[in-house]
Amino acid sequence: MNETAGRPEPQIPATPEDDGLTTPPRIGVPRHFYLLWDEELDDLQPLLAAVVAERSKVITAWYKLYALHFGDNASLSEGEFGRIFEPALLFGDGALLEKNMDLFAENLTKLGETLAERHVPLSELIVSLHLLEEAALKVCASNQTAFLYSYVIFDKLSHLRILLMVDAYFRVQTAEAAARIIALEHEAAQLPHAARSNFHGLVGASPQMRTLYERIEAAARMAGTILIVGESGTGKELVARAIHECGKATPTPFIALNCAALPKDLIESELFGYKRGAFSGAAADYPGLFRAAEGGSLFLDEITEMSPETQSKLLRAIQERAVRPVGALREIPFNVRLIASTNRDPEEAVREGRLRQDLYYRLQASVLRVPALRERATDVPLLVEHFIALFNQRLMRAEAVAGIEPAALEAMVNYRWPGNVRELSNVIEGAFTFGRAHLIQLQDLPTAVGHLAPPAETAASPALGRPTTFAEVERDLIGRALATADRNKTAAAKLLGISRKKLYAKIAKYNLE
């Protein structure tokens, strides 16, 4: 039994009907958002007061944990992080100190909407709120040794924050998707299939892309699982969203989870949910993303980053159309379309043990391959036009960019784009940031893009009749990414969609220093 201030923790009596899926109510004691009891809120007061008083230190410690966890993939800079979260701590936890739960909920709703509009990934939002507990402990525990019981309740408060913020996050995404779908459907209705140059956020008029559009529509008509295969930066999540949008007459949840962004020991509980008390720190029930996506689509990006054990449980969930939360005694059915993706060759991933063979057999019935940008170079002018319009709207320069000079466009068409569409977007954004003319010029482009020389033929080149090996292709891609980023390894790793640690290993392997 835990104690705080000499008072034992209130116990909830078990009943014969309590199978781990329901919680008997306490009579006459208010419970907020089905998670936090009034007396628990009383016990939190000293800790909340310490967090509010030391909020600047908490934010600093919190950002360090956030930056350490997400590295180059972090969506928020240190300045943005402080501007968004410090007022939230002040006013949100301040409302809790006053026991004003309506004001607390309103504050979290606004925070969830802000993060959704800022396009912070859902997995990043969830992990960040878990990291807040660790930051608060680091800052406050040294002077507040009597808070051990409070931290158990603080964990329940973290889940309450997640529930309120995720709800607001989904409402913003659903509203944006509804408006976008109406516009896209109107646009699609005006064009014959052979004239499409964009489709549900995807841009391209090449034969490869028009074939992809047709396959997306065909996949959307079916309810089965789908595997999207493509290199990093090709737009696999956009393809998943297009499948979701084509298949639904009304807006339904679309939840995306990057399996590489979450620690492997967290993925299972985030997917399937868990029951209170299932493990240390599980202070409240959590439904999981399968149940949160009910009626819609769940997109699992980079599925090969899951552990084989989690892949096995995922396969069972797909087959049974039900999930069993960690610590629960029975399975709960769901109605969700599963869309998975990988930037690896699936058959090679099976041979390497990164993808379970039985899971691949389940997914391979509906495989969509997204072409690399170098395979559809004719789409580069359309993409350049698209991103110029996008960044004119988003960045709001004093003088709008009217277009691109022919020499700069020719260089971009001839470049091989190892980072695909994501790299092209970064190049255009860089030209907006550092260019000053009303047209993007050759000198506004990175050195590797703007000053191309024809690659010398080697003994391994197709021109001499020998196929290029995987190692040679990988070495070439890494070299080009480094050149594009002007040898900035952080930027190069981001272009390639890999960690800096992995990039350093590849540089050493191929002697690219």
C-alpha positions in Angstrom: 0.0 0.0 0.0 1.4 3.4 -1.0 1.1 6.3 1.4 1.3 10.1 1.0 0.9 12.7 3.8 0.0 9.9 6.1 -3.1 8.9 4.1 -3.4 5.4 2.4 -4.2 5.3 -1.2 -8.0 4.7 -1.7 -8.5 1.1 -2.8 -11.1 0.0 -5.4 -12.7 -3.2 -4.3 -12.7 -6.0 -6.9 -16.0 -7.6 -7.9 -16.8 -10.9 -9.6 -17.6 -9.0 -12.8 -14.2 -7.2 -12.8 -12.3 -9.1 -15.6 -9.7 -6.4 -16.1 -11.8 -4.6 -18.7 -14.1 -2.6 -16.4 -13.5 -0.6 -13.2 -16.2 -0.6 -10.5 -17.3 3.0 -9.7 -16.6 4.8 -6.4 -19.8 6.1 -5.0 -20.1 9.8 -4.3 -16.5 10.7 -5.5 -16.1 12.7 -8.7 -14.0 11.1 -11.4 -12.7 13.3 -14.1 -12.6 12.0 -17.7 -13.0 8.4 -16.3 -9.3 8.6 -15.1 -8.6 10.9 -12.2 -10.4 10.9 -8.8 -10.9 14.0 -6.7 -8.7 12.8 -3.9 -5.9 11.9 -6.3 -6.1 15.5 -7.6 -5.7 16.6 -4.0 -2.6 14.5 -3.7 -1.1 15.9 -6.9 -1.2 19.5 -5.6 2.4 19.7 -4.2 3.9 18.2 -7.4 1.8 20.4 -9.7 2.9 23.5 -7.7 6.5 22.4 -8.1 6.1 21.9 -11.9 4.5 25.3 -12.4 7.1 27.0 -10.2 10.0 25.3 -12.0 8.4 25.2 -15.5 11.3 26.8 -17.3 13.7 24.1 -15.9 11.1 21.4 -16.7 10.8 22.7 -20.3 14.6 22.7 -20.7 14.9 19.1 -19.3 11.9 18.0 -21.4 13.3 19.4 -24.6 16.7 17.7 -24.0 14.9 14.3 -23.7 12.8 15.1 -26.7 15.8 16.1 -28.8 17.7 13.0 -27.6 14.9 10.7 -28.6 13.9 12.1 -31.9 17.2 13.7 -33.1 17.1 15.0 -36.6 13.5 13.8 -37.1 12.2 16.1 -34.4 9.4 18.4 -35.7 9.9 21.2 -33.3 13.0 23.4 -32.7 14.0 24.3 -29.2 12.4 27.8 -29.5 9.1 26.4 -30.9 9.0 23.7 -28.2 9.3 26.3 -25.4 6.7 28.7 -27.1 4.2 25.9 -27.4 4.6 23.9 -24.2 5.7 26.4 -21.5 2.4 28.3 -21.6 0.6 25.0 -21.7 2.3 23.9 -18.4 1.6 27.3 -16.8 -2.1 27.5 -17.6 -2.9 23.8 -17.8 -1.3 22.7 -14.5 -2.3 26.1 -13.0 -5.9 25.1 -13.8 -5.4 21.8 -12.1 -4.1 23.6 -9.0 -7.5 25.5 -9.0 -9.3 22.2 -9.7 -10.8 23.8 -12.8 -11.0 20.7 -15.0 -12.9 22.5 -17.7 -10.2 25.1 -18.2 -7.6 22.3 -18.1 -9.4 20.4 -20.8 -9.8 23.6 -22.9 -6.0 24.2 -22.6 -5.1 20.7 -23.7 -7.6 20.9 -26.6 -5.9 24.0 -27.9 -2.5 22.4 -27.5 -3.7 19.3 -29.5 -5.0 21.6 -32.2 -1.8 23.6 -32.4 0.3 20.4 -32.7 -2.0 19.0 -35.4 -1.9 22.3 -37.4 1.9 22.2 -37.0 1.8 18.6 -38.5 3.7 17.1 -35.5 3.3 13.3 -36.1 1.0 11.5 -33.7 3.7 9.1 -32.4 5.9 12.1 -31.6 3.1 13.7 -29.6 2.5 10.5 -27.6 6.1 9.9 -26.8 6.7 13.6 -25.9 3.9 13.5 -23.3 5.5 10.4 -21.7 8.8 12.2 -21.6 7.2 15.0 -19.6 7.0 12.7 -16.6 10.7 12.0 -16.8 11.5 15.7 -17.1 9.3 16.6 -14.1 10.9 13.9 -12.0 14.4 15.1 -12.9 13.7 18.7 -12.0 11.4 18.3 -9.0 12.4 15.1 -7.2 15.7 16.3 -5.9 13.9 18.8 -3.6 10.6 16.9 -3.2 11.4 13.4 -1.9 7.8 12.8 -0.7 6.4 12.7 -4.2 6.7 8.9 -5.0 3.0 8.3 -4.6 2.2 11.5 -6.5 4.2 10.2 -9.5 1.9 7.2 -9.8 -1.0 9.6 -10.1 1.0 11.9 -12.4 1.2 9.0 -14.8 -2.6 8.8 -14.8 -2.6 12.5 -15.5 -0.2 11.9 -18.5 -2.7 9.5 -20.0 -5.5 12.0 -19.4 -3.4 14.6 -21.3 -2.9 12.1 -24.2 -6.6 11.3 -24.5 -7.7 15.0 -24.6 -4.9 16.1 -26.9 -5.3 13.1 -29.3 -9.0 13.7 -29.5 -8.4 17.4 -30.5 -5.6 16.3 -32.9 -8.0 13.9 -34.7 -10.7 16.4 -34.9 -8.4 18.9 -36.7 -7.1 16.2 -39.0 -10.6 15.0 -39.8 -11.8 18.6 -40.5 -8.8 19.3 -42.8 -9.3 15.9 -44.5 -13.0 16.6 -45.1 -12.3 19.9 -46.8 -9.5 18.5 -48.8 -11.5 15.4 -50.0 -14.3 17.6 -51.2 -11.9 19.8 -53.2 -10.1 16.7 -54.6 -13.3 14.9 -55.6 -14.5 18.0 -57.4 -11.2 18.3 -59.2 -11.0 14.6 -60.1 -14.6 14.8 -61.5 -13.5 17.4 -64.0 -10.6 15.3 -65.5 -10.4 12.1 -67.5 -8.0 9.5 -66.0 -5.5 10.0 -68.8 -5.2 13.8 -68.0 -4.5 13.5 -64.3 -1.5 15.4 -63.1 -2.3 15.2 -59.3 -4.4 12.9 -57.2 -5.2 13.2 -53.5 -2.0 15.1 -52.7 0.2 13.1 -55.1 1.7 15.1 -58.0 2.8 13.6 -61.3 1.5 12.9 -64.8 4.0 10.3 -65.9 2.7 6.8 -66.9 4.1 5.4 -63.7 2.1 7.8 -61.5 -1.1 7.4 -63.5 -0.8 3.6 -63.2 -0.3 4.2 -59.4 -3.5 6.3 -59.3 -5.5 3.5 -60.9 -4.0 1.0 -58.5 -4.9 3.2 -55.5 -8.5 3.4 -56.7 -8.6 -0.4 -57.1 -7.1 -1.0 -53.7 -9.6 1.5 -52.1 -12.5 -0.5 -53.3 -11.4 -3.6 -51.3 -11.3 -3.9 -47.6 -8.1 -6.0 -47.3 -4.7 -5.1 -46.0 -2.3 -3.3 -48.2 1.5 -3.1 -48.4 3.1 0.0 -49.9 6.8 -0.4 -51.1 9.0 2.5 -52.0 12.3 4.3 -51.2 12.4 6.9 -48.4 11.0 10.2 -49.5 8.7 8.8 -52.3 5.5 9.7 -50.5 4.3 6.4 -49.1 2.1 8.1 -46.4 0.5 10.2 -49.2 -0.4 7.0 -51.0 -1.9 5.5 -47.8 -4.0 8.7 -47.3 -5.1 8.5 -50.9 -6.3 4.9 -50.4 -8.1 5.9 -47.2 -9.8 8.9 -48.9 -10.8 7.1 -52.0 -12.5 4.3 -50.0 -14.6 6.5 -47.7 -17.7 8.4 -48.6 -17.5 10.3 -45.3 -14.5 11.4 -43.2 -13.2 8.6 -40.9 -10.1 8.4 -38.7 -6.7 8.0 -40.5 -4.0 7.3 -38.0 -0.3 7.0 -39.0 2.4 5.5 -36.9 6.1 5.5 -37.8 7.3 2.2 -36.3 10.9 3.4 -36.5 10.0 6.5 -34.3 8.8 4.5 -31.3 11.0 2.4 -29.0 10.3 -1.3 -29.9 9.0 -2.0 -26.3 6.3 0.7 -26.7 4.9 -0.2 -30.1 2.8 -3.2 -28.9 1.1 -1.2 -26.1 0.5 1.7 -28.5 -1.1 -0.5 -31.1 -3.2 -2.8 -29.0 -3.6 -0.8 -25.8 -3.3 -1.9 -22.3 -5.2 -2.3 -19.0 -4.5 -0.4 -15.8 -1.9 -2.3 -13.8 -0.7 -4.4 -16.8 2.8 -3.3 -16.2 4.7 -0.7 -14.1 3.4 2.7 -14.9 0.2 1.6 -16.5 -2.0 3.7 -14.2 -5.0 3.8 -16.5 -6.6 2.0 -19.3 -5.4 3.0 -22.8 -7.4 1.9 -25.9 -4.5 1.7 -28.4 -4.4 2.9 -32.0 -6.3 0.0 -33.6 -9.4 1.0 -31.5 -8.7 4.7 -32.0 -8.9 4.2 -35.8 -12.2 2.4 -35.6 -14.1 2.7 -38.9 -11.1 4.2 -40.6 -7.5 3.3 -41.5 -4.3 2.6 -39.5 -1.1 3.2 -41.4 2.0 1.5 -40.1 5.0 3.2 -41.7 8.3 1.1 -41.9 6.7 -2.1 -40.6 10.1 -3.9 -40.9 11.3 -1.9 -37.9 8.9 -3.9 -35.6 10.3 -6.8 -33.6 9.4 -10.3 -34.9 7.3 -10.9 -31.8 5.2 -7.8 -32.4 4.8 -8.7 -36.1 3.5 -12.1 -34.9 0.8 -10.4 -32.7 0.0 -8.0 -35.5 -0.6 -10.9 -37.9 -3.0 -12.5 -35.4 -4.8 -9.2 -35.0 -5.2 -9.0 -38.8 -6.5 -12.5 -39.1 -8.9 -12.4 -36.1 -9.9 -8.8 -36.7 -9.5 -8.3 -32.9 -6.9 -7.1 -30.5 -6.2 -8.0 -26.9 -4.9 -5.1 -24.8 -1.8 -5.9 -22.7 -3.1 -7.3 -19.4 -6.7 -7.9 -20.7 -8.5 -11.3 -20.5 -10.4 -11.1 -23.8 -10.0 -9.8 -27.3 -11.9 -6.8 -28.6 -13.0 -6.7 -32.2 -12.2 -3.8 -34.5 -13.2 -2.5 -37.9 -10.0 -1.0 -39.3 -8.3 -1.1 -42.7 -4.6 -1.8 -42.1 -2.1 -0.2 -44.5 1.6 -1.0 -44.0 4.7 0.3 -45.8 8.4 -0.4 -46.1 11.4 1.3 -47.8 13.1 -2.1 -48.1 12.6 -4.8 -50.7 10.1 -7.1 -48.9 11.5 -10.4 -50.1 15.0 -9.3 -49.1 13.6 -8.2 -45.7 12.1 -11.7 -45.3 15.5 -13.3 -46.1 17.2 -10.9 -43.6 14.7 -11.7 -40.8 13.3 -8.2 -40.7 9.9 -9.2 -42.0 8.1 -12.4 -40.9 7.4 -14.6 -43.9 3.8 -15.3 -42.7 3.0 -11.6 -42.3 4.5 -10.9 -45.7 2.3 -13.6 -47.3 -0.7 -11.9 -45.7 0.3 -8.4 -47.0 1.6 -9.4 -50.5 -1.9 -9.9 -52.0 -2.2 -6.1 -52.4 1.2 -4.5 -53.0 1.6 -1.0 -54.4 5.0 0.1 -55.5 5.8 3.9 -55.4 8.2 4.8 -58.2 11.4 6.7 -57.3 11.7 10.2 -58.6 14.6 9.3 -60.9 12.2 6.9 -62.6 9.8 9.7 -63.4 12.0 12.7 -64.2 9.2 14.1 -66.4 7.3 14.9 -63.2 10.0 17.1 -61.8 8.6 20.4 -63.4 5.2 19.6 -62.0 6.6 19.0 -58.5 8.7 22.2 -58.7 5.6 24.2 -59.6 3.6 22.4 -56.8 6.2 23.2 -54.1 6.7 26.8 -55.3 3.0 27.4 -54.8 3.1 25.5 -51.5 6.0 27.5 -50.0 4.6 30.8 -51.3 1.6 30.1 -49.2 3.4 28.7 -46.2 6.5 30.9 -45.9 5.0 34.2 -47.0 8.2 35.9 -48.3 8.1 39.6 -48.8 8.4 39.0 -52.5 6.7 35.9 -53.8 8.6 33.4 -56.0 7.1 33.5 -59.5 8.8 30.4 -60.9 12.2 29.0 -61.8 14.8 29.8 -64.4 15.1 27.3 -67.3 18.8 26.5 -66.4 17.8 25.7 -62.8 14.9 23.6 -63.9 17.1 21.7 -66.4 19.6 20.9 -63.6 16.8 19.6 -61.4 15.3 17.4 -64.2 18.8 15.9 -64.8 19.6 15.3 -61.1 19.0 11.7 -59.8 17.3 12.7 -56.5 18.5 10.0 -54.0 16.1 11.5 -51.4 13.2 11.5 -53.9 10.3 14.0 -53.5 11.3 14.8 -49.9 14.7 16.0 -51.1 13.2 18.1 -54.0 10.9 19.7 -51.4 13.9 20.6 -49.2 15.8 22.0 -52.2 12.8 24.3 -53.1 12.4 25.4 -49.5 16.1 26.1 -49.3 15.9 28.3 -52.4 13.0 30.2 -50.8 15.0 30.7 -47.7 18.3 31.9 -49.2 17.3 33.1 -52.7 16.4 36.8 -53.2 15.2 37.0 -56.8 11.6 36.5 -57.9 12.8 33.4 -59.9 14.7 30.5 -58.4 18.2 30.6 -60.0 20.9 28.0 -60.6 23.0 29.5 -57.8 20.1 29.0 -55.3 20.3 25.3 -55.7 22.7 23.0 -53.7 26.0 22.3 -55.4 25.2 18.7 -56.3 22.0 19.8 -58.0 23.1 23.0 -59.7 26.5 21.9 -61.0 26.0 18.5 -62.5 28.7 16.7 -64.5 27.8 13.5 -66.4 28.8 10.5 -64.2 31.9 8.7 -65.5 31.2 5.2 -66.7 32.7 2.5 -64.5 33.4 -1.2 -64.9 30.1 -1.8 -63.1 27.9 0.5 -65.2 25.1 -0.8 -67.3 26.7 0.7 -70.4 29.4 -2.0 -70.2 26.9 -4.8 -69.8 27.2 -5.5 -66.1 24.4 -4.8 -63.6 25.0 -2.3 -60.9 25.3 -4.0 -57.5 23.2 -3.0 -54.4 26.4 -1.8 -52.7 27.3 0.4 -55.6 23.8 1.9 -55.8 23.9 2.6 -52.0 27.3 4.2 -52.2 26.2 6.4 -55.0 23.0 7.5 -53.2 24.9 8.3 -50.0 27.6 10.2 -51.9 24.9 12.3 -53.8 23.0 13.0 -50.6 26.3 14.3 -48.9 27.0 16.4 -52.0 23.4 17.8 -52.0 23.7 18.7 -48.3 27.2 20.3 -48.9 28.7 17.6 -46.7 26.4 18.4 -43.8 25.9 14.9 -42.3 22.8 15.8 -40.3 21.0 17.2 -43.5 22.3 14.2 -45.6 20.9 11.7 -43.0 17.5 13.5 -43.1 17.5 13.4 -46.9 18.1 9.6 -46.8 15.6 9.0 -44.1 18.2 7.3 -41.8 19.8 8.2 -38.5 23.2 10.0 -38.2 24.7 6.9 -36.6 23.7 4.8 -39.5 25.0 7.4 -42.0 28.4 7.5 -40.2 28.6 3.7 -40.5 27.9 3.9 -44.2 30.4 6.7 -44.7 33.1 4.5 -43.0 32.0 1.4 -44.9 32.3 3.1 -48.3 35.3 5.4 -47.4 33.3 8.5 -48.3 35.1 11.0 -46.0 
